[in-house]
Amino acid sequence: MKSLAELKVKIFADGADKAGMLKMYGSPLIKGFTTNPTLMRKAGIADYRSFAQDILTAIRDRPISFEVFSDEFSEMEKQAREIAKWGENVYVKIPVTNTLGKSSTALIGDLAKSGIKVNVTAMMTLDQVSDVAAVLSGGPRSCVSVFAGRIADTGRDPLPIMVEAVKMLSRYPNIELIWASPRELLNIFQADAVGCHIITATSDILSKLELIGKDLHQYSLETVKMFRGDAVKAGYML
């Protein structure tokens, strides 16, 4: 098993809790940050702009993605251009389609031609990767987020898709592949093994980093003690 220091994949913290983000910012293991409207709503954020600009006063030297939230491409473009002004380290997240299933590739291409760094999100198929890569080719640094965890949720093995996506993007030096929506710590090692550039991880996964390489006999014993302790605390009797 590789140690964290040996991993080539970059770990980005995925979340919108300010305290949690700043804690992760203090870790040299965390190379960037991603957010989305769902995480921001969960964190109780009411003012999108204020939150983003506030966190950017602290996080200035690592990539951070903020997502547009309009469903109309013209308004998406306005939002994207506004968000891009907030900092040199800002990537603008654009969903691969709108809610009607219409492709965002034309908008993505226009933004890239304007020099805006984008993070294309909610991708799950190789044809989406191919189409998006074509319009990002030759542009500024950008990311494509393939939701491997959600692919796995459908009963499909995401590894073959991620392997092929790595191959497809090898022709585009300005594009980095993100393994998005991981479900377990093991996904970090899988992403590294197939050559993904980045993996996002929420706090529940990042909290398990200390378990890497843990002795399994010791872990087994700790688990037995946990079960016994909870039974005693509950006062169970037969």
Backbone bond lengths (Angstrom), bond angles and torsions (degrees), N, CA, C in turn:
res aa  C-N    CA-C-N  psi(-1)  N-CA   C-N-CA  omega(-1)  CA-C   N-CA-C  phi
1 M - - - 1.462 - - 1.522 109.98 -
2 K 1.330 116.65 134.81 1.454 121.29 176.70 1.524 110.25 -72.43
3 S 1.319 115.11 152.29 1.458 119.65 170.67 1.522 108.33 -86.36
4 L 1.318 116.93 166.42 1.464 120.25 177.81 1.525 111.23 -57.82
5 A 1.337 115.71 -37.47 1.462 119.99 -178.04 1.523 112.16 -65.16
6 E 1.331 117.02 -23.67 1.466 121.20 -177.76 1.520 112.88 -88.17
7 L 1.309 117.94 -12.10 1.454 120.67 -177.91 1.525 111.20 -71.25
8 K 1.327 115.74 137.67 1.459 120.80 176.12 1.526 111.67 -92.20
9 V 1.326 116.99 -26.87 1.462 120.47 179.94 1.531 109.61 -65.38
10 K 1.320 116.40 138.15 1.465 121.31 178.81 1.527 109.32 -88.90
11 I 1.323 116.47 135.19 1.454 121.69 179.87 1.531 109.03 -97.42
12 F 1.330 115.64 122.87 1.459 122.53 175.35 1.521 108.66 -108.70
13 A 1.327 116.93 134.24 1.461 121.18 176.83 1.519 109.38 -80.19
14 D 1.328 116.11 131.04 1.456 122.71 -177.85 1.517 108.84 -109.60
15 G 1.325 117.07 113.25 1.453 119.46 -178.68 1.513 110.90 174.12
16 A 1.340 116.23 177.57 1.452 120.92 -179.59 1.527 111.61 -142.08
17 D 1.320 116.56 18.89 1.456 121.14 175.36 1.521 108.08 -90.32
18 K 1.326 117.42 116.70 1.456 120.64 -173.16 1.524 112.43 -56.42
19 A 1.313 117.09 -47.61 1.461 120.20 -178.42 1.525 110.98 -60.93
20 G 1.332 115.56 -42.80 1.456 119.66 178.97 1.513 112.31 -65.73
21 M 1.325 116.51 -39.99 1.465 120.58 179.55 1.526 110.92 -64.40
22 L 1.330 116.25 -42.44 1.460 119.22 -179.67 1.526 111.49 -67.86
23 K 1.333 116.27 -34.09 1.462 119.62 175.94 1.522 109.93 -64.02
24 M 1.327 116.38 -44.38 1.462 120.32 178.67 1.530 111.59 -66.29
25 Y 1.325 116.04 -32.17 1.461 120.73 178.85 1.526 110.89 -62.68
26 G 1.320 115.78 -27.17 1.454 120.25 178.39 1.510 113.92 -76.60
27 S 1.325 117.02 -6.77 1.463 120.94 -179.57 1.523 110.75 -99.22
28 P 1.318 117.74 126.49 1.475 119.93 177.54 1.521 113.13 -67.16
29 L 1.337 117.37 -12.93 1.463 120.87 178.23 1.527 111.65 -71.91
30 I 1.325 116.81 -26.23 1.464 121.50 -175.83 1.526 109.13 -90.47
31 K 1.323 115.69 115.50 1.463 121.40 -173.35 1.524 113.39 -98.71
32 G 1.337 117.88 -6.12 1.452 120.71 -179.75 1.512 110.50 -177.00
33 F 1.334 115.74 -178.26 1.455 121.47 -175.14 1.526 110.63 -140.84
34 T 1.332 116.10 148.44 1.456 121.84 172.86 1.528 108.70 -133.57
35 T 1.312 115.07 149.08 1.458 121.57 176.26 1.529 107.45 -135.32
36 N 1.309 116.70 172.50 1.467 121.43 170.46 1.529 107.90 -159.06
37 P 1.332 118.69 164.26 1.462 120.37 -177.24 1.524 114.11 -58.53
38 T 1.334 117.53 -33.60 1.462 120.55 179.66 1.521 110.73 -65.41
39 L 1.330 117.16 -45.41 1.460 120.62 178.45 1.524 111.19 -65.84
40 M 1.335 116.57 -36.83 1.461 119.70 179.82 1.524 111.20 -67.52
41 R 1.327 115.91 -40.68 1.474 119.48 177.34 1.526 110.25 -64.25
42 K 1.334 116.67 -41.47 1.462 121.14 179.06 1.519 110.94 -61.82
43 A 1.328 116.45 -33.25 1.463 120.96 -179.66 1.525 112.31 -81.99
44 G 1.336 116.81 -1.47 1.449 120.48 177.27 1.516 114.65 80.84
45 I 1.325 117.15 20.35 1.464 120.57 -178.86 1.525 109.54 -78.47
46 A 1.323 116.02 126.83 1.463 121.52 -179.04 1.523 112.18 -103.22
47 D 1.327 116.68 -33.32 1.466 121.44 -177.67 1.524 108.95 -110.08
48 Y 1.319 116.41 102.17 1.471 122.81 -174.46 1.519 111.05 -58.63
49 R 1.346 116.47 -53.91 1.457 120.94 -175.58 1.525 111.58 -61.67
50 S 1.325 116.69 -45.58 1.462 120.11 -177.99 1.521 111.58 -61.55
51 F 1.335 115.85 -42.83 1.464 118.81 178.68 1.522 110.78 -60.63
52 A 1.332 116.28 -49.33 1.463 120.58 -176.10 1.526 111.17 -62.06
53 Q 1.315 116.55 -47.04 1.454 119.48 -176.99 1.518 111.49 -68.83
54 D 1.329 116.68 -30.76 1.464 120.60 176.53 1.527 110.87 -67.01
55 I 1.327 116.95 -48.05 1.469 119.28 -178.15 1.521 111.02 -66.98
56 L 1.330 116.44 -29.00 1.465 120.13 179.91 1.524 112.39 -73.23
57 T 1.323 118.32 -15.57 1.462 119.10 174.19 1.525 110.50 -70.54
58 A 1.332 116.11 -23.32 1.465 120.72 -179.43 1.524 111.50 -100.27
59 I 1.326 116.66 -39.96 1.467 120.92 -177.10 1.528 108.36 -104.09
60 R 1.310 115.58 96.93 1.464 121.15 -175.49 1.527 113.56 -115.44
61 D 1.335 116.64 -17.14 1.462 119.34 -170.01 1.529 113.62 -116.64
62 R 1.328 117.08 12.80 1.471 119.89 175.59 1.529 108.06 -133.93
63 P 1.332 117.03 148.15 1.466 119.91 -179.08 1.523 111.40 -59.22
64 I 1.329 115.79 141.30 1.457 121.08 176.40 1.524 108.37 -144.46
65 S 1.323 116.29 132.08 1.468 121.85 -176.05 1.513 111.56 -106.31
66 F 1.343 115.37 132.61 1.463 122.50 172.34 1.524 107.90 -122.65
67 E 1.325 116.22 138.74 1.475 120.91 -170.98 1.526 112.59 -101.81
68 V 1.325 114.81 140.95 1.473 119.13 170.31 1.524 107.83 -68.46
69 F 1.339 116.37 160.04 1.461 118.44 -177.83 1.521 113.41 -133.29
70 S 1.318 118.10 2.31 1.460 120.40 175.04 1.525 109.84 -75.20
71 D 1.329 115.98 159.80 1.463 120.79 175.34 1.529 111.53 -107.19
72 E 1.332 116.35 -3.96 1.465 121.83 178.34 1.523 108.32 -102.29
73 F 1.312 116.49 130.35 1.458 119.99 -173.77 1.530 112.93 -61.57
74 S 1.314 118.01 -36.04 1.461 119.70 179.26 1.519 110.79 -64.17
75 E 1.335 116.17 -40.67 1.460 120.15 178.66 1.525 110.62 -73.96
76 M 1.331 117.21 -35.86 1.466 120.38 174.27 1.522 110.32 -54.84
77 E 1.335 115.29 -43.69 1.465 119.73 -178.59 1.524 111.04 -63.36
78 K 1.320 117.35 -43.32 1.464 120.79 178.02 1.521 110.78 -60.34
79 Q 1.346 115.66 -45.22 1.457 119.72 179.56 1.529 110.96 -63.85
80 A 1.331 116.08 -42.07 1.462 120.34 -178.81 1.526 111.37 -61.82
81 R 1.313 116.35 -43.22 1.463 120.22 -179.00 1.526 111.23 -68.63
82 E 1.325 116.96 -32.99 1.460 120.69 175.77 1.523 110.34 -68.47
83 I 1.324 117.14 -49.25 1.465 121.52 -178.93 1.521 111.21 -59.67
84 A 1.332 116.50 -40.52 1.462 120.98 -177.00 1.526 112.05 -61.78
85 K 1.319 117.26 -24.37 1.467 121.44 -179.25 1.524 112.61 -75.61
86 W 1.320 117.52 -12.58 1.455 120.46 -171.50 1.524 113.96 -73.88
87 G 1.333 117.77 -19.43 1.459 119.02 179.61 1.512 112.92 177.11
88 E 1.336 116.14 152.59 1.459 121.10 178.90 1.527 111.69 -66.24
89 N 1.327 116.55 -24.03 1.461 120.36 -178.33 1.529 112.67 -91.71
90 V 1.335 117.31 6.03 1.464 121.86 -175.94 1.532 111.16 -87.50
91 Y 1.331 114.70 131.33 1.458 122.67 168.95 1.530 106.95 -108.67
92 V 1.310 116.35 139.97 1.458 120.58 179.13 1.520 109.27 -97.95
93 K 1.326 116.18 120.71 1.463 120.38 178.84 1.523 109.88 -82.34
94 I 1.324 114.84 126.01 1.458 122.29 177.47 1.524 108.30 -120.70
95 P 1.332 119.47 124.41 1.470 119.60 176.50 1.519 110.07 -65.43
96 V 1.315 116.51 146.70 1.459 121.02 -175.26 1.527 112.34 -64.60
97 T 1.336 116.78 -25.45 1.465 122.26 172.76 1.522 107.95 -140.53
98 N 1.334 116.17 169.24 1.461 118.43 168.38 1.527 108.48 -88.82
99 T 1.324 118.46 -174.31 1.466 120.51 -174.98 1.520 113.27 -71.20
100 L 1.329 116.93 -10.76 1.466 120.94 176.03 1.524 111.71 -91.92
101 G 1.323 116.08 0.42 1.455 120.45 -179.90 1.515 114.02 83.39
102 K 1.337 117.54 10.44 1.470 120.45 179.05 1.522 109.41 -81.11
103 S 1.315 115.86 132.76 1.462 121.50 -175.68 1.524 112.12 -62.85
104 S 1.334 114.72 142.81 1.465 121.59 177.89 1.523 112.32 -95.75
105 T 1.326 118.03 6.92 1.466 119.92 -171.61 1.522 113.25 -59.97
106 A 1.330 118.61 -37.29 1.472 119.92 -179.57 1.527 110.05 -62.58
107 L 1.327 116.58 -45.37 1.460 120.71 177.75 1.519 110.95 -63.21
108 I 1.327 116.40 -44.53 1.466 121.30 -179.43 1.530 109.96 -58.41
109 G 1.331 116.25 -44.30 1.452 120.39 179.29 1.519 112.06 -63.69
110 D 1.314 117.39 -40.96 1.465 121.26 179.73 1.527 111.01 -64.32
111 L 1.330 115.87 -41.98 1.463 119.56 179.68 1.525 110.83 -65.32
112 A 1.329 116.24 -41.78 1.466 120.11 179.26 1.520 111.03 -62.83
113 K 1.318 116.91 -40.67 1.468 120.59 178.59 1.518 111.41 -63.86
114 S 1.323 116.78 -25.56 1.466 121.60 178.29 1.527 111.86 -83.71
115 G 1.335 116.88 -1.55 1.457 120.52 179.71 1.506 115.02 87.64
116 I 1.331 116.75 11.80 1.463 120.66 -179.71 1.525 110.58 -85.96
117 K 1.317 115.42 128.62 1.464 120.56 177.48 1.526 108.40 -77.14
118 V 1.330 116.79 125.11 1.456 120.20 -178.31 1.522 110.75 -118.63
119 N 1.313 114.45 156.54 1.461 123.70 173.21 1.525 104.71 -126.03
120 V 1.318 117.08 103.22 1.466 120.91 -177.06 1.525 108.01 -81.44
121 T 1.327 115.91 123.97 1.467 120.44 -168.15 1.525 112.87 -116.67
122 A 1.340 114.68 167.48 1.471 123.90 177.45 1.522 112.57 67.07
123 M 1.320 117.54 28.80 1.470 121.61 179.55 1.531 110.12 -87.53
124 M 1.331 115.73 142.25 1.468 119.48 -179.54 1.523 113.98 -141.25
125 T 1.318 118.60 -4.33 1.463 120.31 -177.37 1.523 110.72 -127.76
126 L 1.314 115.02 155.95 1.460 120.25 -178.69 1.525 112.20 -71.15
127 D 1.333 117.89 -29.04 1.462 118.30 177.11 1.531 110.06 -67.82
128 Q 1.333 117.67 -32.75 1.462 120.35 174.68 1.532 110.27 -64.97
129 V 1.327 116.29 -43.55 1.463 120.13 178.72 1.521 110.45 -59.74
130 S 1.317 116.37 -45.52 1.461 121.23 -178.97 1.529 111.72 -61.88
131 D 1.324 116.60 -47.18 1.464 121.14 -177.85 1.530 111.50 -64.10
132 V 1.321 116.53 -42.36 1.458 120.51 -178.40 1.528 110.87 -70.21
133 A 1.325 116.76 -42.64 1.465 120.05 179.78 1.528 111.27 -58.62
134 A 1.326 116.32 -37.29 1.462 120.55 -178.26 1.527 111.45 -61.73
135 V 1.329 117.69 -38.69 1.468 119.38 -177.64 1.532 112.25 -85.92
136 L 1.337 117.08 -16.02 1.462 120.59 176.72 1.515 112.39 -90.62
137 S 1.322 117.29 -13.14 1.461 122.55 -175.71 1.525 111.47 -55.07
138 G 1.320 114.84 129.74 1.457 120.05 176.63 1.510 114.97 79.55
139 G 1.317 117.61 -0.38 1.460 121.36 -178.35 1.514 112.05 -91.08
140 P 1.328 116.66 -164.49 1.471 120.78 178.09 1.523 110.72 -69.76
141 R 1.309 116.20 172.01 1.456 119.95 177.98 1.521 109.46 -58.29
142 S 1.318 115.87 133.82 1.465 121.51 -177.89 1.519 109.37 -145.10
143 C 1.325 115.38 168.49 1.459 121.49 179.38 1.524 109.97 -130.07
144 V 1.321 116.03 149.87 1.455 121.19 169.34 1.525 106.96 -121.81
145 S 1.323 115.57 125.59 1.463 121.51 -176.27 1.522 110.02 -102.48
146 V 1.324 115.53 108.29 1.461 121.02 176.43 1.525 107.92 -97.22
147 F 1.322 115.68 122.12 1.463 121.19 -172.92 1.532 111.26 -82.37
148 A 1.324 114.24 76.56 1.463 120.69 -176.99 1.518 111.96 -59.60
149 G 1.331 116.67 -37.59 1.462 119.54 -179.85 1.508 112.74 -64.14
150 R 1.319 116.85 -40.64 1.464 119.78 178.35 1.529 111.01 -71.13
151 I 1.320 116.86 -32.29 1.470 119.41 173.71 1.521 108.99 -60.97
152 A 1.324 116.71 -45.02 1.470 121.12 179.43 1.523 111.47 -63.51
153 D 1.339 116.77 -32.06 1.458 120.11 179.05 1.531 112.57 -62.22
154 T 1.331 116.76 -20.47 1.468 120.39 179.85 1.524 112.45 -89.43
155 G 1.328 116.75 2.75 1.459 120.39 -178.80 1.518 113.46 90.64
156 R 1.336 117.09 2.07 1.461 121.20 178.39 1.522 110.01 -94.32
157 D 1.322 116.02 146.26 1.459 121.92 174.61 1.524 108.14 -79.43
158 P 1.332 119.15 116.69 1.462 119.60 -178.32 1.523 114.41 -76.00
159 L 1.330 117.72 -15.50 1.463 120.21 -173.98 1.532 113.40 -57.38
160 P 1.345 119.24 -47.83 1.472 117.80 179.55 1.521 112.78 -60.31
161 I 1.322 116.52 -35.66 1.465 120.41 178.59 1.518 109.99 -67.15
162 M 1.316 117.11 -43.53 1.458 120.36 -178.96 1.520 111.29 -68.11
163 V 1.322 117.29 -37.63 1.474 120.72 177.04 1.520 110.14 -60.93
164 E 1.319 116.45 -45.74 1.463 120.41 -178.98 1.531 110.83 -67.96
165 A 1.332 116.93 -36.73 1.469 120.07 178.06 1.523 110.90 -63.21
166 V 1.322 117.06 -39.99 1.471 120.89 176.21 1.525 109.93 -58.76
167 K 1.336 116.65 -45.69 1.462 120.48 179.40 1.525 111.39 -62.07
168 M 1.314 116.74 -45.12 1.458 121.19 -178.90 1.525 111.62 -60.30
169 L 1.334 116.17 -41.44 1.459 120.45 -175.08 1.520 113.24 -82.68
170 S 1.329 117.32 -8.10 1.470 119.92 179.07 1.525 111.39 -62.47
171 R 1.323 117.03 -19.24 1.469 121.61 179.69 1.529 112.09 -84.78
172 Y 1.334 115.95 -4.61 1.465 120.10 -174.82 1.530 109.78 -124.18
173 P 1.317 118.09 90.38 1.473 120.71 -174.56 1.525 114.54 -65.11
174 N 1.323 117.76 -15.73 1.465 119.64 -179.40 1.530 113.18 -89.72
175 I 1.348 116.90 -3.07 1.469 120.09 -175.39 1.528 110.40 -112.84
176 E 1.330 115.91 131.65 1.455 121.17 175.19 1.531 109.37 -109.38
177 L 1.325 115.09 142.12 1.463 121.55 179.27 1.524 109.75 -94.67
178 I 1.333 115.08 127.74 1.463 121.09 176.02 1.524 110.08 -105.23
179 W 1.326 116.13 127.47 1.471 122.20 168.34 1.522 105.16 -82.62
180 A 1.312 116.86 104.87 1.466 121.53 -174.58 1.527 111.33 -101.44
181 S 1.296 115.85 160.29 1.471 126.06 178.48 1.524 113.54 52.93
182 P 1.331 118.86 48.92 1.466 119.31 176.16 1.519 110.93 -63.14
183 R 1.311 115.32 154.11 1.458 120.74 -177.76 1.524 113.58 -110.29
184 E 1.334 117.03 -16.59 1.466 120.28 -177.99 1.523 109.76 -154.82
185 L 1.310 115.69 162.27 1.460 121.61 -178.39 1.529 111.81 -58.31
186 L 1.314 116.84 -35.14 1.460 121.26 179.72 1.526 111.85 -54.02
187 N 1.329 117.11 -30.48 1.463 120.59 -178.30 1.529 112.21 -60.43
188 I 1.330 117.61 -28.80 1.465 120.18 177.50 1.522 109.69 -62.66
189 F 1.320 116.87 -43.48 1.459 121.00 -179.76 1.528 111.05 -71.44
190 Q 1.327 116.75 -34.82 1.464 119.85 176.27 1.517 111.06 -66.07
191 A 1.326 116.52 -43.03 1.460 120.63 178.80 1.523 110.52 -61.47
192 D 1.318 116.08 -41.38 1.464 120.50 178.34 1.522 111.13 -63.87
193 A 1.323 116.34 -42.25 1.464 121.16 -175.99 1.526 112.65 -64.63
194 V 1.339 117.13 -34.70 1.466 119.15 -177.97 1.522 112.33 -89.77
195 G 1.328 117.58 -5.47 1.455 120.15 175.93 1.509 115.93 94.94
196 C 1.349 117.81 16.00 1.464 119.77 174.13 1.524 109.03 -60.57
197 H 1.318 115.64 144.25 1.455 119.38 179.49 1.529 111.95 -78.41
198 I 1.340 116.11 -35.80 1.463 121.85 -171.33 1.527 109.17 -141.43
199 I 1.325 116.51 147.35 1.460 121.37 166.97 1.527 107.67 -132.02
200 T 1.320 116.21 133.94 1.459 119.96 174.60 1.524 108.74 -89.81
201 A 1.317 116.03 151.72 1.468 119.23 179.27 1.520 109.49 -151.19
202 T 1.332 115.48 134.64 1.454 121.34 176.68 1.529 109.76 -80.90
203 S 1.322 116.27 170.43 1.465 121.05 -174.66 1.523 113.18 -60.35
204 D 1.349 117.23 -31.82 1.464 118.71 -178.86 1.524 111.40 -66.55
205 I 1.328 117.29 -30.76 1.468 120.38 176.14 1.519 110.39 -81.65
206 L 1.328 117.28 -43.30 1.459 120.47 -179.22 1.524 111.84 -61.12
207 S 1.330 116.36 -29.84 1.463 119.76 -179.87 1.532 112.06 -66.94
208 K 1.324 116.28 -15.50 1.467 120.36 -178.65 1.532 112.88 -92.93
209 L 1.333 117.28 0.90 1.470 119.40 -178.18 1.523 111.62 -58.09
210 E 1.337 116.89 -31.98 1.461 120.38 -179.22 1.528 112.51 -67.78
211 L 1.341 116.51 -13.11 1.467 119.79 179.94 1.523 112.82 -84.17
212 I 1.311 117.63 -10.01 1.466 120.14 -175.60 1.527 110.17 -58.98
213 G 1.331 115.35 125.19 1.453 121.82 178.29 1.520 114.61 78.18
214 K 1.315 116.95 5.78 1.471 119.94 -177.72 1.523 110.78 -59.93
215 D 1.326 116.30 140.47 1.463 121.23 178.22 1.526 109.61 -61.85
216 L 1.328 117.35 126.03 1.464 120.69 -173.90 1.514 113.02 -72.22
217 H 1.347 117.78 -29.81 1.463 119.19 175.31 1.529 109.84 -65.30
218 Q 1.320 116.35 -42.65 1.453 120.45 178.42 1.527 110.57 -64.52
219 Y 1.329 116.02 -41.50 1.462 120.59 -179.86 1.529 110.65 -64.73
220 S 1.333 115.60 -38.05 1.467 121.05 176.75 1.529 110.57 -61.71
221 L 1.338 115.87 -45.35 1.461 120.31 -179.85 1.523 110.78 -63.52
222 E 1.329 116.87 -42.13 1.469 120.30 179.11 1.527 111.23 -62.71
223 T 1.318 116.48 -34.09 1.461 120.79 178.87 1.522 111.13 -68.96
224 V 1.328 115.80 -42.59 1.465 120.22 176.27 1.527 110.79 -60.30
225 K 1.323 115.71 -42.77 1.466 120.01 179.55 1.530 110.90 -64.71
226 M 1.337 116.85 -35.88 1.466 120.45 178.30 1.519 110.71 -63.01
227 F 1.348 116.20 -47.24 1.460 119.69 179.81 1.534 111.00 -61.34
228 R 1.328 115.78 -44.49 1.465 120.55 -179.89 1.532 109.97 -63.53
229 G 1.314 117.49 -45.54 1.455 120.96 -178.56 1.519 112.28 -61.52
230 D 1.337 117.35 -41.93 1.462 120.42 -179.58 1.528 111.52 -68.68
231 A 1.330 116.04 -34.77 1.465 119.00 177.44 1.521 110.60 -64.73
232 V 1.354 116.83 -41.37 1.459 121.17 179.87 1.531 109.91 -66.15
233 K 1.336 116.04 -45.49 1.483 119.77 179.77 1.521 112.48 -61.37
234 A 1.336 116.15 -33.29 1.460 119.77 179.84 1.516 112.92 -79.09
235 G 1.362 116.70 -13.42 1.449 121.00 179.78 1.517 113.70 70.17
236 Y 1.342 117.50 29.88 1.456 120.50 -178.03 1.536 110.97 -66.09
237 M 1.332 115.19 140.32 1.471 120.94 177.27 1.533 108.02 -142.61
238 L 1.317 114.72 149.28 1.473 121.07 174.05 1.523 109.58 -124.51
